[in-house]
């Protein structure tokens, strides 16, 4: 699992996100969330579970608390399905008409 800064205000998350890795990923992601607009590219995600949704919600709240916005990009179907299952898609800014 890795988080890469691809450009100013742009991050990419790669690898698997599950119960066993979410806390470490959150600790790595937290310093990058300093307010302003951040784009988080999820194209590189592998296997995910509900911990990935919790991670994204936590990142969104952290960014909002600092007066910023978190934009999810290239959201894989696995994340969309989980977000819809838990009725959290609107909170994450994911709608059925979104393009990846």
C-alpha positions as a Markdown table, in Angstrom:
| # | Residue | x | y | z |
|---|---|---|---|---|
| 1 | Unk | 0.0 | 0.0 | 0.0 |
| 2 | Unk | 1.3 | 3.4 | -0.9 |
| 3 | Unk | 0.3 | 7.0 | -1.1 |
| 4 | Unk | 2.0 | 9.1 | -3.7 |
| 5 | Unk | 1.8 | 12.9 | -4.3 |
| 6 | Unk | 1.4 | 13.1 | -8.1 |
| 7 | Unk | 1.2 | 16.9 | -8.3 |
| 8 | Unk | 0.3 | 19.8 | -5.9 |
| 9 | Unk | -3.1 | 18.9 | -4.4 |
| 10 | Unk | -3.1 | 15.5 | -6.0 |
| 11 | Unk | -2.6 | 12.2 | -4.3 |
| 12 | Unk | -2.8 | 8.6 | -5.5 |
| 13 | Unk | -3.7 | 5.6 | -3.3 |
| 14 | Unk | -2.4 | 2.2 | -4.5 |
| 15 | Unk | -2.7 | -1.3 | -3.2 |
| 16 | Unk | -5.1 | -3.2 | -1.0 |
| 17 | Unk | -7.1 | -1.5 | 1.8 |
| 18 | Unk | -8.5 | -3.7 | 4.6 |
| 19 | Unk | -8.9 | -4.0 | 8.3 |
| 20 | Unk | -5.2 | -5.0 | 8.7 |
| 21 | Unk | -3.9 | -2.0 | 6.7 |
| 22 | Unk | -6.4 | 0.9 | 7.2 |
| 23 | Unk | -4.8 | 2.4 | 10.3 |
| 24 | Unk | -1.3 | 2.5 | 8.8 |
| 25 | Unk | -2.7 | 4.1 | 5.6 |
| 26 | Unk | -4.7 | 6.7 | 7.6 |
| 27 | Unk | -1.5 | 7.6 | 9.5 |
| 28 | Unk | 0.3 | 8.1 | 6.2 |
| 29 | Unk | -2.5 | 10.0 | 4.6 |
| 30 | Unk | -3.3 | 12.3 | 7.5 |
| 31 | Unk | -0.3 | 14.7 | 7.0 |
| 32 | Unk | -1.2 | 15.2 | 3.4 |
| 33 | Unk | -4.7 | 16.5 | 4.3 |
| 34 | Unk | -4.0 | 20.0 | 5.2 |
| 35 | Unk | -7.1 | 21.8 | 3.9 |
| 36 | Unk | -7.6 | 23.3 | 0.4 |
| 37 | Unk | -8.8 | 21.1 | -2.5 |
| 38 | Unk | -7.2 | 17.6 | -2.6 |
| 39 | Unk | -7.8 | 15.1 | -5.4 |
| 40 | Unk | -7.4 | 11.5 | -4.4 |
| 41 | Unk | -6.9 | 9.1 | -7.3 |
| 42 | Unk | -8.1 | 5.6 | -6.4 |
| 43 | Unk | -7.3 | 3.9 | -9.7 |
| 44 | Unk | -4.5 | 1.9 | -8.1 |
| 45 | Unk | -6.6 | 0.3 | -5.5 |
| 46 | Unk | -6.7 | -3.5 | -5.3 |
| 47 | Unk | -8.8 | -5.5 | -2.8 |
| 48 | Unk | -10.9 | -3.4 | -0.5 |
| 49 | Unk | -13.3 | -4.0 | 2.3 |
| 50 | Unk | -15.5 | -1.8 | 4.6 |
| 51 | Unk | -12.3 | -0.4 | 6.2 |
| 52 | Unk | -11.6 | 1.4 | 2.9 |
| 53 | Unk | -14.9 | 3.2 | 3.2 |
| 54 | Unk | -14.1 | 4.1 | 6.8 |
| 55 | Unk | -10.7 | 5.4 | 5.7 |
| 56 | Unk | -12.2 | 7.6 | 2.9 |
| 57 | Unk | -14.9 | 9.0 | 5.3 |
| 58 | Unk | -12.3 | 9.8 | 7.9 |
| 59 | Unk | -10.1 | 11.5 | 5.2 |
| 60 | Unk | -13.1 | 13.5 | 4.0 |
| 61 | Unk | -14.0 | 14.6 | 7.5 |
| 62 | Unk | -10.4 | 15.6 | 8.3 |
| 63 | Unk | -10.2 | 17.6 | 5.1 |
| 64 | Unk | -13.5 | 19.3 | 5.8 |
| 65 | Unk | -12.5 | 20.1 | 9.4 |
| 66 | Unk | -9.6 | 22.1 | 7.9 |
| 67 | Unk | -11.9 | 24.0 | 5.5 |
| 68 | Unk | -10.9 | 21.9 | 2.5 |
| 69 | Unk | -12.5 | 19.5 | 0.1 |
| 70 | Unk | -11.6 | 16.0 | -0.9 |
| 71 | Unk | -12.4 | 14.9 | -4.4 |
| 72 | Unk | -12.3 | 11.2 | -5.2 |
| 73 | Unk | -11.2 | 10.3 | -8.7 |
| 74 | Unk | -11.1 | 7.0 | -10.7 |
| 75 | Unk | -13.2 | 5.3 | -8.0 |
| 76 | Unk | -13.3 | 1.5 | -8.6 |
| 77 | Unk | -16.6 | -0.3 | -8.7 |
| 78 | Unk | -15.6 | -2.2 | -5.5 |
| 79 | Unk | -15.7 | 1.1 | -3.6 |
| 80 | Unk | -18.9 | 2.3 | -5.3 |
| 81 | Unk | -20.7 | -0.9 | -4.4 |
| 82 | Unk | -19.6 | -0.8 | -0.8 |
| 83 | Unk | -20.5 | 2.9 | -0.5 |
| 84 | Unk | -24.0 | 2.2 | -2.0 |
| 85 | Unk | -24.5 | -0.9 | 0.2 |
| 86 | Unk | -23.8 | 1.2 | 3.3 |
| 87 | Unk | -25.8 | 4.2 | 1.9 |
| 88 | Unk | -22.7 | 6.4 | 2.2 |
| 89 | Unk | -22.2 | 7.1 | -1.5 |
| 90 | Unk | -23.7 | 10.7 | -1.2 |
| 91 | Unk | -21.3 | 11.5 | 1.7 |
| 92 | Unk | -18.4 | 10.5 | -0.5 |
| 93 | Unk | -19.6 | 12.4 | -3.4 |
| 94 | Unk | -20.4 | 9.3 | -5.4 |
| 95 | Unk | -23.5 | 9.2 | -7.5 |
| 96 | Unk | -24.7 | 6.7 | -10.1 |
| 97 | Unk | -24.1 | 9.2 | -12.9 |
| 98 | Unk | -20.5 | 9.9 | -11.9 |
| 99 | Unk | -17.9 | 9.0 | -14.4 |
| 100 | Unk | -14.8 | 7.1 | -13.2 |
